Amino acid sequence: MKRISVLLATVLALTFPAIAAETTRQPAPAEAHLYIGWPNDGEVVDRRFKVWFGLRNMGVAPAGVAKDATGHHHLIIDAPLPAMDEPIPNDQHHRHFGAGQTETTLELPPGKHTLQLIMGDAEHVPHNPPVVSKKITVTVR
Amino acid sequence: MKSLTLALASIILAATSPALAQEREPAPPGSRAYIIWPRDGTVVEGGKLWVRMGLSEMGVAPSGVRKQGSGHHHLLVDTDLPPMDEPIPNNARHLHFGAGQTEARLELPPGRHTLQMLLGDADHVPHDPPVMSKKISITVK
């Protein structure tokens, strides 16, 4: 019976590599709080605007630096949250700030846009539990 | 005679100012530190506040992490700038954020207080030129 369980676990790990990867996710510090300091939810902004990344009870470290209780910022634009057990995609909808930046300037077309921050560890994988901001909506005039 | 004077001068200089021998990290062009909150002149009720530390064109890295274009925050409370060619002191007036924090929780007694940010490199030495904020004053009621 025990042998069957081991076999089952192996089969599971092979078919769902994400399950095996999950164990390596960095623990999120207790009380870690991520938020968009600017703009405010519902704000009407110019085409070019600054975004401030707010983080409490946790530190910033560049990508590639493995240090407890740190991570680097990712800004999700007009997209839902990515998968939590693999590296955050790197594209126009998922901006990486792997140099340890804590703000950015965006240029978006007129209309409504959503913004959300998520921390990634040294390998760009979200922490466990993920450190995520509220998703806000801004209108570009 | 000339070479002897030069040699003597270098020995004396090296012996009396060991800091001169230390290579300061260059500041990234256009980098700027600024206090997002509180604003200059703010009156704070109660004395407990979060100071939000802003950084443009540069990244945050924990102390000990040597990465070009990065540094970690120091907050100077009620004091002047320290010497620029040696590690920033570590005491109640020179707060270190070596874990890569970008916000500081302060508790200040009633009265006027000054706050100023100064970035330090992996070894807590200011960059060249130093990346620092304007010195602001707040009043605790």
Contacts between the chains, C-beta under 8 A, distances in Angstrom:
chain1	res1	chain2	res2	distance
A	37	B	36	6.6
A	37	B	52	6.4
A	52	B	36	6.4
A	52	B	52	7.8
A	52	B	54	6.9
A	53	B	102	7.6
A	54	B	52	6.8
A	54	B	102	7.7
A	54	B	103	7.1
A	55	B	101	7.8
A	55	B	102	5.6
A	55	B	103	6.8
A	56	B	50	7.2
A	56	B	103	5.4
A	58	B	101	7.7
A	59	B	60	7.6
A	59	B	62	6.0
A	59	B	97	7.6
A	59	B	99	4.0
A	59	B	100	3.0
A	59	B	101	5.0
A	59	B	102	7.8
A	60	B	59	7.6
A	60	B	60	4.0
A	60	B	61	7.6
A	60	B	100	4.2
A	60	B	101	7.7
A	60	B	102	5.9
A	61	B	60	7.5
A	61	B	61	5.9
A	61	B	62	5.3
A	61	B	65	6.6
A	61	B	100	5.1
A	62	B	59	5.9
A	62	B	61	5.3
A	62	B	65	7.1
A	62	B	67	5.4
A	62	B	70	6.2
A	65	B	61	6.6
A	65	B	62	7.1
A	65	B	65	5.4
A	65	B	67	7.5
A	67	B	62	5.5
A	67	B	65	7.5
A	67	B	99	7.9
A	67	B	100	7.6
A	69	B	99	6.4
A	70	B	62	6.2
A	70	B	99	6.8
A	70	B	100	5.1
A	97	B	59	7.6
A	99	B	59	3.9
A	99	B	67	7.8
A	99	B	69	6.1
A	99	B	70	6.7
A	100	B	59	3.0
A	100	B	60	4.2
A	100	B	61	5.2
A	100	B	67	7.6
A	100	B	70	5.2
A	100	B	100	7.2
A	101	B	55	7.7
A	101	B	58	7.7
A	101	B	59	5.1
A	101	B	60	7.8
A	102	B	53	8.0
A	102	B	54	7.2
A	102	B	55	5.5
A	102	B	59	7.8
A	102	B	60	5.9
A	102	B	102	5.1
A	103	B	54	6.5
A	103	B	55	7.0
A	103	B	56	6.5
